[in-house]
Amino acid sequence: MVIDYTVVGRLRSIYRLSLADMAALLGVSESHLCRVEKGERVMNDGMRQRCINELELSPEKLNRLLSLYDETEVDHHKLRDNHHKRRG
């Protein structure tokens, strides 16, 4: 099961957790988690294991959640462009 910086950001979004809440769940500071989500720092094994344990993730559950995320992701650039076209 791969949990990297993109996945942790998606999980935070899916579970509607603030940066502070997710950082507390993972046992790191908000600034560290922010850097992880930006890809500036790597998730260590302890963070990864806490994420799995606290969110009760199995490979199947993680795949379902990420599929749901992909299905419901909104293209913000497209929304913004459409909004400007309607206003113009």
N, CA, C and O atoms as a CHARMM CRD file, in Angstrom:
* protein
*
  352
    1    1 MET  N      0.85800  -1.16700   0.00000 PROA 1      0.00000
    2    1 MET  CA     0.00000   0.00000   0.00000 PROA 1      0.00000
    3    1 MET  C      0.90600   1.23300   0.00000 PROA 1      0.00000
    4    1 MET  O      1.73900   1.40200   0.89100 PROA 1      0.00000
    5    2 VAL  N      0.73600   2.07600  -0.99300 PROA 2      0.00000
    6    2 VAL  CA     1.58600   3.26200  -1.13800 PROA 2      0.00000
    7    2 VAL  C      0.85700   4.47900  -0.57000 PROA 2      0.00000
    8    2 VAL  O     -0.21700   4.85900  -1.03700 PROA 2      0.00000
    9    3 ILE  N      1.46600   5.06900   0.44100 PROA 3      0.00000
   10    3 ILE  CA     0.93900   6.31800   1.00000 PROA 3      0.00000
   11    3 ILE  C      2.07800   7.32400   0.92000 PROA 3      0.00000
   12    3 ILE  O      3.02900   7.27700   1.69900 PROA 3      0.00000
   13    4 ASP  N      1.95700   8.23400  -0.04100 PROA 4      0.00000
   14    4 ASP  CA     2.97800   9.25200  -0.24000 PROA 4      0.00000
   15    4 ASP  C      2.35100  10.63300  -0.06200 PROA 4      0.00000
   16    4 ASP  O      1.23400  10.74800   0.44200 PROA 4      0.00000
   17    5 TYR  N      3.05700  11.66300  -0.46800 PROA 5      0.00000
   18    5 TYR  CA     2.58100  13.02500  -0.23400 PROA 5      0.00000
   19    5 TYR  C      1.27000  13.32400  -0.95700 PROA 5      0.00000
   20    5 TYR  O      0.44200  14.07000  -0.43600 PROA 5      0.00000
   21    6 THR  N      1.06800  12.76000  -2.14000 PROA 6      0.00000
   22    6 THR  CA    -0.19700  13.01000  -2.82900 PROA 6      0.00000
   23    6 THR  C     -1.34600  12.30100  -2.13600 PROA 6      0.00000
   24    6 THR  O     -2.44200  12.84800  -2.01300 PROA 6      0.00000
   25    7 VAL  N     -1.09300  11.08800  -1.68600 PROA 7      0.00000
   26    7 VAL  CA    -2.14400  10.30000  -1.03500 PROA 7      0.00000
   27    7 VAL  C     -2.53100  10.91700   0.30200 PROA 7      0.00000
   28    7 VAL  O     -3.71900  10.98600   0.62000 PROA 7      0.00000
   29    8 VAL  N     -1.56700  11.36400   1.08800 PROA 8      0.00000
   30    8 VAL  CA    -1.90300  11.92800   2.39600 PROA 8      0.00000
   31    8 VAL  C     -2.74000  13.19400   2.23300 PROA 8      0.00000
   32    8 VAL  O     -3.63900  13.44100   3.03600 PROA 8      0.00000
   33    9 GLY  N     -2.46200  13.99400   1.21400 PROA 9      0.00000
   34    9 GLY  CA    -3.27600  15.18400   0.95400 PROA 9      0.00000
   35    9 GLY  C     -4.69100  14.81400   0.53500 PROA 9      0.00000
   36    9 GLY  O     -5.65800  15.45600   0.94600 PROA 9      0.00000
   37   10 ARG  N     -4.80400  13.78300  -0.28100 PROA 10     0.00000
   38   10 ARG  CA    -6.13300  13.32900  -0.71300 PROA 10     0.00000
   39   10 ARG  C     -6.91700  12.75000   0.45700 PROA 10     0.00000
   40   10 ARG  O     -8.11800  12.99200   0.58300 PROA 10     0.00000
   41   11 LEU  N     -6.24900  11.99200   1.30600 PROA 11     0.00000
   42   11 LEU  CA    -6.93400  11.44000   2.48100 PROA 11     0.00000
   43   11 LEU  C     -7.41400  12.55600   3.40100 PROA 11     0.00000
   44   11 LEU  O     -8.51500  12.49100   3.94700 PROA 11     0.00000
   45   12 ARG  N     -6.59200  13.56800   3.56600 PROA 12     0.00000
   46   12 ARG  CA    -6.99300  14.70000   4.41600 PROA 12     0.00000
   47   12 ARG  C     -8.23700  15.36400   3.84900 PROA 12     0.00000
   48   12 ARG  O     -9.13400  15.75200   4.59700 PROA 12     0.00000
   49   13 SER  N     -8.29200  15.49300   2.54800 PROA 13     0.00000
   50   13 SER  CA    -9.45100  16.08300   1.89200 PROA 13     0.00000
   51   13 SER  C    -10.68900  15.18700   2.03900 PROA 13     0.00000
   52   13 SER  O    -11.77000  15.66500   2.38200 PROA 13     0.00000
   53   14 ILE  N    -10.52300  13.90300   1.78000 PROA 14     0.00000
   54   14 ILE  CA   -11.64200  12.96000   1.87400 PROA 14     0.00000
   55   14 ILE  C    -12.23700  12.94800   3.27300 PROA 14     0.00000
   56   14 ILE  O    -13.45800  12.96400   3.43400 PROA 14     0.00000
   57   15 TYR  N    -11.38400  12.92200   4.27400 PROA 15     0.00000
   58   15 TYR  CA   -11.85300  12.86600   5.65900 PROA 15     0.00000
   59   15 TYR  C    -12.18500  14.24800   6.22700 PROA 15     0.00000
   60   15 TYR  O    -12.57600  14.37500   7.38700 PROA 15     0.00000
   61   16 ARG  N    -12.02500  15.27200   5.40100 PROA 16     0.00000
   62   16 ARG  CA   -12.33000  16.65700   5.79500 PROA 16     0.00000
   63   16 ARG  C    -11.56900  17.07400   7.05900 PROA 16     0.00000
   64   16 ARG  O    -12.12900  17.67800   7.97400 PROA 16     0.00000
   65   17 LEU  N    -10.29600  16.73600   7.07900 PROA 17     0.00000
   66   17 LEU  CA    -9.45300  17.07000   8.22400 PROA 17     0.00000
   67   17 LEU  C     -8.67000  18.34300   7.93300 PROA 17     0.00000
   68   17 LEU  O     -8.17200  18.53900   6.82400 PROA 17     0.00000
   69   18 SER  N     -8.56900  19.18600   8.91900 PROA 18     0.00000
   70   18 SER  CA    -7.72900  20.37300   8.77900 PROA 18     0.00000
   71   18 SER  C     -6.26700  19.91900   8.79300 PROA 18     0.00000
   72   18 SER  O     -5.95700  18.78600   9.16000 PROA 18     0.00000
   73   19 LEU  N     -5.39600  20.81300   8.39400 PROA 19     0.00000
   74   19 LEU  CA    -3.97200  20.51300   8.44700 PROA 19     0.00000
   75   19 LEU  C     -3.57000  20.18100   9.88600 PROA 19     0.00000
   76   19 LEU  O     -2.79300  19.25600  10.12200 PROA 19     0.00000
   77   20 ALA  N     -4.10300  20.93900  10.83900 PROA 20     0.00000
   78   20 ALA  CA    -3.77700  20.71400  12.25200 PROA 20     0.00000
   79   20 ALA  C     -4.26000  19.33900  12.72100 PROA 20     0.00000
   80   20 ALA  O     -3.54100  18.63300  13.42700 PROA 20     0.00000
   81   21 ASP  N     -5.47300  18.96600  12.32700 PROA 21     0.00000
   82   21 ASP  CA    -6.01300  17.67100  12.74100 PROA 21     0.00000
   83   21 ASP  C     -5.22100  16.51200  12.14700 PROA 21     0.00000
   84   21 ASP  O     -4.91800  15.54300  12.84300 PROA 21     0.00000
   85   22 MET  N     -4.88400  16.61100  10.85800 PROA 22     0.00000
   86   22 MET  CA    -4.13000  15.53600  10.21500 PROA 22     0.00000
   87   22 MET  C     -2.72400  15.45300  10.79300 PROA 22     0.00000
   88   22 MET  O     -2.19600  14.35900  10.98900 PROA 22     0.00000
   89   23 ALA  N     -2.11900  16.60000  11.06500 PROA 23     0.00000
   90   23 ALA  CA    -0.78100  16.61700  11.65800 PROA 23     0.00000
   91   23 ALA  C     -0.80600  15.94000  13.03000 PROA 23     0.00000
   92   23 ALA  O      0.08300  15.15300  13.35300 PROA 23     0.00000
   93   24 ALA  N     -1.82000  16.24600  13.82900 PROA 24     0.00000
   94   24 ALA  CA    -1.94500  15.61400  15.14700 PROA 24     0.00000
   95   24 ALA  C     -2.13800  14.10800  15.00900 PROA 24     0.00000
   96   24 ALA  O     -1.55500  13.33000  15.76400 PROA 24     0.00000
   97   25 LEU  N     -2.95200  13.70300  14.05100 PROA 25     0.00000
   98   25 LEU  CA    -3.20000  12.29200  13.81400 PROA 25     0.00000
   99   25 LEU  C     -1.89900  11.56800  13.44900 PROA 25     0.00000
  100   25 LEU  O     -1.67600  10.43200  13.86700 PROA 25     0.00000
  101   26 LEU  N     -1.04900  12.23300  12.66800 PROA 26     0.00000
  102   26 LEU  CA     0.20400  11.62700  12.22000 PROA 26     0.00000
  103   26 LEU  C      1.36000  11.83900  13.19100 PROA 26     0.00000
  104   26 LEU  O      2.42800  11.24800  13.02700 PROA 26     0.00000
  105   27 GLY  N      1.15000  12.68200  14.20400 PROA 27     0.00000
  106   27 GLY  CA     2.18500  12.92100  15.20000 PROA 27     0.00000
  107   27 GLY  C      3.30900  13.81400  14.71700 PROA 27     0.00000
  108   27 GLY  O      4.46400  13.64400  15.10700 PROA 27     0.00000
  109   28 VAL  N      2.96000  14.78500  13.85000 PROA 28     0.00000
  110   28 VAL  CA     3.95900  15.73300  13.34100 PROA 28     0.00000
  111   28 VAL  C      3.41500  17.14500  13.46700 PROA 28     0.00000
  112   28 VAL  O      2.24000  17.34200  13.77800 PROA 28     0.00000
  113   29 SER  N      4.26100  18.11200  13.22800 PROA 29     0.00000
  114   29 SER  CA     3.81600  19.50600  13.27100 PROA 29     0.00000
  115   29 SER  C      3.06100  19.84200  11.98400 PROA 29     0.00000
  116   29 SER  O      3.18900  19.15400  10.97100 PROA 29     0.00000
  117   30 GLU  N      2.28100  20.90600  12.05200 PROA 30     0.00000
  118   30 GLU  CA     1.56000  21.36700  10.86000 PROA 30     0.00000
  119   30 GLU  C      2.53700  21.75000   9.75900 PROA 30     0.00000
  120   30 GLU  O      2.30800  21.43900   8.59000 PROA 30     0.00000
  121   31 SER  N      3.61800  22.42000  10.12200 PROA 31     0.00000
  122   31 SER  CA     4.58000  22.84700   9.10300 PROA 31     0.00000
  123   31 SER  C      5.24100  21.64100   8.43500 PROA 31     0.00000
  124   31 SER  O      5.50200  21.66700   7.23200 PROA 31     0.00000
  125   32 HSD  N      5.50800  20.59700   9.19600 PROA 32     0.00000
  126   32 HSD  CA     6.10200  19.39800   8.60200 PROA 32     0.00000
  127   32 HSD  C      5.11100  18.74000   7.63600 PROA 32     0.00000
  128   32 HSD  O      5.48500  18.36400   6.52500 PROA 32     0.00000
  129   33 LEU  N      3.86000  18.60200   8.05500 PROA 33     0.00000
  130   33 LEU  CA     2.86100  17.99800   7.18200 PROA 33     0.00000
  131   33 LEU  C      2.66900  18.83500   5.92600 PROA 33     0.00000
  132   33 LEU  O      2.52300  18.28500   4.83400 PROA 33     0.00000
  133   34 CYS  N      2.66800  20.13600   6.06400 PROA 34     0.00000
  134   34 CYS  CA     2.54400  21.01600   4.89700 PROA 34     0.00000
  135   34 CYS  C      3.66700  20.74100   3.90700 PROA 34     0.00000
  136   34 CYS  O      3.43500  20.67600   2.70000 PROA 34     0.00000
  137   35 ARG  N      4.87800  20.58000   4.41300 PROA 35     0.00000
  138   35 ARG  CA     6.01800  20.27700   3.54000 PROA 35     0.00000
  139   35 ARG  C      5.88500  18.89500   2.90200 PROA 35     0.00000
  140   35 ARG  O      6.26500  18.69600   1.74800 PROA 35     0.00000
  141   36 VAL  N      5.34200  17.94000   3.66500 PROA 36     0.00000
  142   36 VAL  CA     5.10700  16.60600   3.11100 PROA 36     0.00000
  143   36 VAL  C      4.11500  16.69800   1.96200 PROA 36     0.00000
  144   36 VAL  O      4.34800  16.13700   0.89100 PROA 36     0.00000
  145   37 GLU  N      3.00200  17.40500   2.17900 PROA 37     0.00000
  146   37 GLU  CA     1.97400  17.51600   1.14100 PROA 37     0.00000
  147   37 GLU  C      2.48500  18.23900  -0.10500 PROA 37     0.00000
  148   37 GLU  O      1.98300  18.00000  -1.20300 PROA 37     0.00000
  149   38 LYS  N      3.46600  19.11300   0.04900 PROA 38     0.00000
  150   38 LYS  CA     4.05400  19.80900  -1.09400 PROA 38     0.00000
  151   38 LYS  C      5.13700  18.98300  -1.77400 PROA 38     0.00000
  152   38 LYS  O      5.65600  19.37300  -2.82000 PROA 38     0.00000
  153   39 GLY  N      5.47800  17.84300  -1.18000 PROA 39     0.00000
  154   39 GLY  CA     6.52300  17.00200  -1.73600 PROA 39     0.00000
  155   39 GLY  C      7.92300  17.44200  -1.34500 PROA 39     0.00000
  156   39 GLY  O      8.90600  16.95300  -1.90200 PROA 39     0.00000
  157   40 GLU  N      8.02400  18.36700  -0.38700 PROA 40     0.00000
  158   40 GLU  CA     9.32700  18.86500   0.05100 PROA 40     0.00000
  159   40 GLU  C      9.96800  17.95600   1.09800 PROA 40     0.00000
  160   40 GLU  O     11.18400  17.98800   1.28800 PROA 40     0.00000
  161   41 ARG  N      9.16700  17.15900   1.76300 PROA 41     0.00000
  162   41 ARG  CA     9.62900  16.18600   2.76000 PROA 41     0.00000
  163   41 ARG  C      8.96900  14.85100   2.44000 PROA 41     0.00000
  164   41 ARG  O      7.89100  14.80400   1.84700 PROA 41     0.00000
  165   42 VAL  N      9.62500  13.77500   2.83900 PROA 42     0.00000
  166   42 VAL  CA     9.03500  12.45400   2.61500 PROA 42     0.00000
  167   42 VAL  C      8.30500  11.99200   3.87100 PROA 42     0.00000
  168   42 VAL  O      8.64700  12.37200   4.99100 PROA 42     0.00000
  169   43 MET  N      7.29800  11.16800   3.65300 PROA 43     0.00000
  170   43 MET  CA     6.61600  10.54500   4.79500 PROA 43     0.00000
  171   43 MET  C      7.50200   9.41900   5.28900 PROA 43     0.00000
  172   43 MET  O      7.91600   8.55800   4.51200 PROA 43     0.00000
  173   44 ASN  N      7.79000   9.42400   6.57700 PROA 44     0.00000
  174   44 ASN  CA     8.57700   8.32300   7.10400 PROA 44     0.00000
  175   44 ASN  C      7.65200   7.15300   7.45400 PROA 44     0.00000
  176   44 ASN  O      6.42900   7.28700   7.41700 PROA 44     0.00000
  177   45 ASP  N      8.23700   6.03000   7.78500 PROA 45     0.00000
  178   45 ASP  CA     7.44200   4.83000   8.05800 PROA 45     0.00000
  179   45 ASP  C      6.50400   5.00700   9.25000 PROA 45     0.00000
  180   45 ASP  O      5.40100   4.46200   9.25800 PROA 45     0.00000
  181   46 GLY  N      6.93600   5.76600  10.25500 PROA 46     0.00000
  182   46 GLY  CA     6.08700   5.99500  11.42100 PROA 46     0.00000
  183   46 GLY  C      4.83000   6.77200  11.05400 PROA 46     0.00000
  184   46 GLY  O      3.73400   6.42700  11.49600 PROA 46     0.00000
  185   47 MET  N      4.98200   7.81200  10.25400 PROA 47     0.00000
  186   47 MET  CA     3.82400   8.59100   9.80700 PROA 47     0.00000
  187   47 MET  C      2.88900   7.72200   8.98200 PROA 47     0.00000
  188   47 MET  O      1.67000   7.75600   9.15200 PROA 47     0.00000
  189   48 ARG  N      3.47800   6.94900   8.09300 PROA 48     0.00000
  190   48 ARG  CA     2.68200   6.07900   7.22000 PROA 48     0.00000
  191   48 ARG  C      1.88400   5.07000   8.05200 PROA 48     0.00000
  192   48 ARG  O      0.70400   4.83700   7.79200 PROA 48     0.00000
  193   49 GLN  N      2.53700   4.47800   9.04800 PROA 49     0.00000
  194   49 GLN  CA     1.86700   3.47500   9.87900 PROA 49     0.00000
  195   49 GLN  C      0.77300   4.10900  10.73500 PROA 49     0.00000
  196   49 GLN  O     -0.29200   3.51500  10.90500 PROA 49     0.00000
  197   50 ARG  N      1.01500   5.30600  11.27600 PROA 50     0.00000
  198   50 ARG  CA    -0.02000   5.99700  12.05200 PROA 50     0.00000
  199   50 ARG  C     -1.22000   6.31500  11.17200 PROA 50     0.00000
  200   50 ARG  O     -2.36400   6.20200  11.61300 PROA 50     0.00000
  201   51 CYS  N     -0.96800   6.70800   9.94300 PROA 51     0.00000
  202   51 CYS  CA    -2.04500   7.00100   8.99600 PROA 51     0.00000
  203   51 CYS  C     -2.89200   5.74100   8.76500 PROA 51     0.00000
  204   51 CYS  O     -4.12000   5.78900   8.82100 PROA 51     0.00000
  205   52 ILE  N     -2.22500   4.63100   8.50800 PROA 52     0.00000
  206   52 ILE  CA    -2.92100   3.36500   8.27900 PROA 52     0.00000
  207   52 ILE  C     -3.72600   2.96800   9.50200 PROA 52     0.00000
  208   52 ILE  O     -4.89000   2.58400   9.38500 PROA 52     0.00000
  209   53 ASN  N     -3.11400   3.05700  10.67000 PROA 53     0.00000
  210   53 ASN  CA    -3.79100   2.64500  11.90100 PROA 53     0.00000
  211   53 ASN  C     -4.94700   3.57000  12.26900 PROA 53     0.00000
  212   53 ASN  O     -6.04900   3.10000  12.55200 PROA 53     0.00000
  213   54 GLU  N     -4.70800   4.86300  12.26800 PROA 54     0.00000
  214   54 GLU  CA    -5.72400   5.82100  12.71400 PROA 54     0.00000
  215   54 GLU  C     -6.92700   5.87800  11.77000 PROA 54     0.00000
  216   54 GLU  O     -8.05900   6.06300  12.21700 PROA 54     0.00000
  217   55 LEU  N     -6.68600   5.71900  10.47600 PROA 55     0.00000
  218   55 LEU  CA    -7.78600   5.76600   9.50600 PROA 55     0.00000
  219   55 LEU  C     -8.29300   4.36800   9.15100 PROA 55     0.00000
  220   55 LEU  O     -9.16800   4.19900   8.30100 PROA 55     0.00000
  221   56 GLU  N     -7.71100   3.36700   9.83400 PROA 56     0.00000
  222   56 GLU  CA    -8.10000   1.96500   9.63500 PROA 56     0.00000
  223   56 GLU  C     -8.09200   1.59100   8.15300 PROA 56     0.00000
  224   56 GLU  O     -9.07000   1.07600   7.61200 PROA 56     0.00000
  225   57 LEU  N     -6.95700   1.86800   7.52100 PROA 57     0.00000
  226   57 LEU  CA    -6.83500   1.65500   6.08400 PROA 57     0.00000
  227   57 LEU  C     -6.37100   0.24000   5.76700 PROA 57     0.00000
  228   57 LEU  O     -5.43100  -0.27400   6.37300 PROA 57     0.00000
  229   58 SER  N     -7.03000  -0.35900   4.83400 PROA 58     0.00000
  230   58 SER  CA    -6.57600  -1.60100   4.21000 PROA 58     0.00000
  231   58 SER  C     -6.28900  -1.22800   2.75400 PROA 58     0.00000
  232   58 SER  O     -6.71700  -0.16600   2.30100 PROA 58     0.00000
  233   59 PRO  N     -5.58000  -2.07200   2.02100 PROA 59     0.00000
  234   59 PRO  CA    -5.35800  -1.74900   0.61000 PROA 59     0.00000
  235   59 PRO  C     -6.67100  -1.53300  -0.15000 PROA 59     0.00000
  236   59 PRO  O     -6.76200  -0.64500  -0.99900 PROA 59     0.00000
  237   60 GLU  N     -7.67600  -2.34200   0.15400 PROA 60     0.00000
  238   60 GLU  CA    -8.96500  -2.22500  -0.52800 PROA 60     0.00000
  239   60 GLU  C     -9.65700  -0.90800  -0.17900 PROA 60     0.00000
  240   60 GLU  O    -10.19000  -0.22800  -1.05600 PROA 60     0.00000
  241   61 LYS  N     -9.64700  -0.55600   1.09900 PROA 61     0.00000
  242   61 LYS  CA   -10.28800   0.68600   1.52600 PROA 61     0.00000
  243   61 LYS  C     -9.57500   1.88800   0.91200 PROA 61     0.00000
  244   61 LYS  O    -10.22300   2.82700   0.44800 PROA 61     0.00000
  245   62 LEU  N     -8.24800   1.86000   0.91000 PROA 62     0.00000
  246   62 LEU  CA    -7.49000   2.96000   0.32400 PROA 62     0.00000
  247   62 LEU  C     -7.81700   3.10300  -1.16000 PROA 62     0.00000
  248   62 LEU  O     -8.00700   4.21700  -1.65000 PROA 62     0.00000
  249   63 ASN  N     -7.88200   1.99500  -1.86900 PROA 63     0.00000
  250   63 ASN  CA    -8.22600   2.05500  -3.30000 PROA 63     0.00000
  251   63 ASN  C     -9.61800   2.62300  -3.52000 PROA 63     0.00000
  252   63 ASN  O     -9.82400   3.41200  -4.44200 PROA 63     0.00000
  253   64 ARG  N    -10.57900   2.23400  -2.68700 PROA 64     0.00000
  254   64 ARG  CA   -11.94500   2.77100  -2.80800 PROA 64     0.00000
  255   64 ARG  C    -11.96000   4.26900  -2.56200 PROA 64     0.00000
  256   64 ARG  O    -12.58500   5.02100  -3.30800 PROA 64     0.00000
  257   65 LEU  N    -11.27000   4.70100  -1.51400 PROA 65     0.00000
  258   65 LEU  CA   -11.23900   6.12600  -1.18000 PROA 65     0.00000
  259   65 LEU  C    -10.58300   6.94200  -2.29300 PROA 65     0.00000
  260   65 LEU  O    -11.08000   8.00700  -2.65800 PROA 65     0.00000
  261   66 LEU  N     -9.48200   6.45300  -2.82400 PROA 66     0.00000
  262   66 LEU  CA    -8.79000   7.19200  -3.87900 PROA 66     0.00000
  263   66 LEU  C     -9.59600   7.20200  -5.16800 PROA 66     0.00000
  264   66 LEU  O     -9.55000   8.17700  -5.91700 PROA 66     0.00000
  265   67 SER  N    -10.33300   6.13000  -5.43500 PROA 67     0.00000
  266   67 SER  CA   -11.22000   6.11900  -6.60900 PROA 67     0.00000
  267   67 SER  C    -12.31900   7.14900  -6.44500 PROA 67     0.00000
  268   67 SER  O    -12.65500   7.86700  -7.38700 PROA 67     0.00000
  269   68 LEU  N    -12.87700   7.22100  -5.24400 PROA 68     0.00000
  270   68 LEU  CA   -13.90900   8.21500  -4.95800 PROA 68     0.00000
  271   68 LEU  C    -13.35200   9.62300  -5.13000 PROA 68     0.00000
  272   68 LEU  O    -14.01000  10.49100  -5.70400 PROA 68     0.00000
  273   69 TYR  N    -12.15700   9.84400  -4.64000 PROA 69     0.00000
  274   69 TYR  CA   -11.52000  11.15300  -4.78300 PROA 69     0.00000
  275   69 TYR  C    -11.38500  11.50600  -6.26500 PROA 69     0.00000
  276   69 TYR  O    -11.72800  12.61100  -6.68400 PROA 69     0.00000
  277   70 ASP  N    -10.87900  10.55200  -7.05100 PROA 70     0.00000
  278   70 ASP  CA   -10.68300  10.80400  -8.48400 PROA 70     0.00000
  279   70 ASP  C    -12.00400  11.07600  -9.19500 PROA 70     0.00000
  280   70 ASP  O    -12.06700  11.92100 -10.08700 PROA 70     0.00000
  281   71 GLU  N    -13.05600  10.36500  -8.80600 PROA 71     0.00000
  282   71 GLU  CA   -14.36500  10.53600  -9.43900 PROA 71     0.00000
  283   71 GLU  C    -15.00000  11.87900  -9.11800 PROA 71     0.00000
  284   71 GLU  O    -15.78900  12.39800  -9.90700 PROA 71     0.00000
  285   72 THR  N    -14.66300  12.44400  -7.96800 PROA 72     0.00000
  286   72 THR  CA   -15.32100  13.67100  -7.52500 PROA 72     0.00000
  287   72 THR  C    -14.42300  14.89500  -7.59800 PROA 72     0.00000
  288   72 THR  O    -14.82800  15.98200  -7.18700 PROA 72     0.00000
  289   73 GLU  N    -13.21500  14.73700  -8.11400 PROA 73     0.00000
  290   73 GLU  CA   -12.29700  15.86700  -8.21200 PROA 73     0.00000
  291   73 GLU  C    -12.82100  16.87800  -9.21700 PROA 73     0.00000
  292   73 GLU  O    -13.27500  16.51300 -10.30100 PROA 73     0.00000
  293   74 VAL  N    -12.75500  18.13300  -8.85500 PROA 74     0.00000
  294   74 VAL  CA   -13.22900  19.22000  -9.70200 PROA 74     0.00000
  295   74 VAL  C    -12.02100  19.92500 -10.30500 PROA 74     0.00000
  296   74 VAL  O    -11.03500  20.19700  -9.62100 PROA 74     0.00000
  297   75 ASP  N    -12.11600  20.21300 -11.58600 PROA 75     0.00000
  298   75 ASP  CA   -11.06400  20.96300 -12.26300 PROA 75     0.00000
  299   75 ASP  C    -11.30400  22.44600 -11.97900 PROA 75     0.00000
  300   75 ASP  O    -12.13800  23.08200 -12.62200 PROA 75     0.00000
  301   76 HSD  N    -10.56900  22.98500 -11.01600 PROA 76     0.00000
  302   76 HSD  CA   -10.77900  24.36800 -10.58400 PROA 76     0.00000
  303   76 HSD  C    -10.45000  25.37000 -11.68000 PROA 76     0.00000
  304   76 HSD  O    -11.07800  26.42600 -11.76200 PROA 76     0.00000
  305   77 HSD  N     -9.48100  25.05400 -12.51500 PROA 77     0.00000
  306   77 HSD  CA    -9.14100  25.96800 -13.61200 PROA 77     0.00000
  307   77 HSD  C    -10.30100  26.06100 -14.59900 PROA 77     0.00000
  308   77 HSD  O    -10.63500  27.14800 -15.07300 PROA 77     0.00000
  309   78 LYS  N    -10.90200  24.93700 -14.90300 PROA 78     0.00000
  310   78 LYS  CA   -12.03500  24.91200 -15.82800 PROA 78     0.00000
  311   78 LYS  C    -13.22100  25.68100 -15.23600 PROA 78     0.00000
  312   78 LYS  O    -13.88500  26.43300 -15.94900 PROA 78     0.00000
  313   79 LEU  N    -13.48900  25.50200 -13.94800 PROA 79     0.00000
  314   79 LEU  CA   -14.57500  26.23700 -13.29600 PROA 79     0.00000
  315   79 LEU  C    -14.33600  27.74400 -13.37400 PROA 79     0.00000
  316   79 LEU  O    -15.24300  28.51400 -13.69000 PROA 79     0.00000
  317   80 ARG  N    -13.11500  28.14500 -13.08400 PROA 80     0.00000
  318   80 ARG  CA   -12.76600  29.56000 -13.10600 PROA 80     0.00000
  319   80 ARG  C    -12.93200  30.13800 -14.51000 PROA 80     0.00000
  320   80 ARG  O    -13.46800  31.23300 -14.68300 PROA 80     0.00000
  321   81 ASP  N    -12.46200  29.38500 -15.51600 PROA 81     0.00000
  322   81 ASP  CA   -12.58900  29.85000 -16.90300 PROA 81     0.00000
  323   81 ASP  C    -14.05800  29.99300 -17.30100 PROA 81     0.00000
  324   81 ASP  O    -14.43200  30.98100 -17.93200 PROA 81     0.00000
  325   82 ASN  N    -14.88700  29.02400 -16.94100 PROA 82     0.00000
  326   82 ASN  CA   -16.30900  29.08300 -17.27100 PROA 82     0.00000
  327   82 ASN  C    -16.97200  30.24700 -16.56700 PROA 82     0.00000
  328   82 ASN  O    -17.84000  30.90200 -17.14300 PROA 82     0.00000
  329   83 HSD  N    -16.58200  30.51800 -15.34000 PROA 83     0.00000
  330   83 HSD  CA   -17.15400  31.62900 -14.58700 PROA 83     0.00000
  331   83 HSD  C    -16.82200  32.95700 -15.27500 PROA 83     0.00000
  332   83 HSD  O    -17.67300  33.83800 -15.39300 PROA 83     0.00000
  333   84 HSD  N    -15.57900  33.08200 -15.72400 PROA 84     0.00000
  334   84 HSD  CA   -15.16400  34.33100 -16.37900 PROA 84     0.00000
  335   84 HSD  C    -15.85000  34.49500 -17.72800 PROA 84     0.00000
  336   84 HSD  O    -16.15300  35.61900 -18.12700 PROA 84     0.00000
  337   85 LYS  N    -16.10000  33.40500 -18.43400 PROA 85     0.00000
  338   85 LYS  CA   -16.79200  33.47800 -19.72600 PROA 85     0.00000
  339   85 LYS  C    -18.23900  33.95800 -19.53200 PROA 85     0.00000
  340   85 LYS  O    -18.74600  34.74600 -20.33100 PROA 85     0.00000
  341   86 ARG  N    -18.89700  33.48100 -18.47300 PROA 86     0.00000
  342   86 ARG  CA   -20.28700  33.88600 -18.22200 PROA 86     0.00000
  343   86 ARG  C    -20.37300  35.34800 -17.81200 PROA 86     0.00000
  344   86 ARG  O    -21.33900  36.03400 -18.14700 PROA 86     0.00000
  345   87 ARG  N    -19.36300  35.82800 -17.08600 PROA 87     0.00000
  346   87 ARG  CA   -19.36800  37.21600 -16.61600 PROA 87     0.00000
  347   87 ARG  C    -19.00400  38.18400 -17.72500 PROA 87     0.00000
  348   87 ARG  O    -19.44400  39.33300 -17.72800 PROA 87     0.00000
  349   88 GLY  N    -18.19200  37.71100 -18.67500 PROA 88     0.00000
  350   88 GLY  CA   -17.64900  38.59200 -19.70900 PROA 88     0.00000
  351   88 GLY  C    -18.63200  38.87700 -20.76100 PROA 88     0.00000
  352   88 GLY  O    -18.33200  39.60500 -21.70600 PROA 88     0.00000
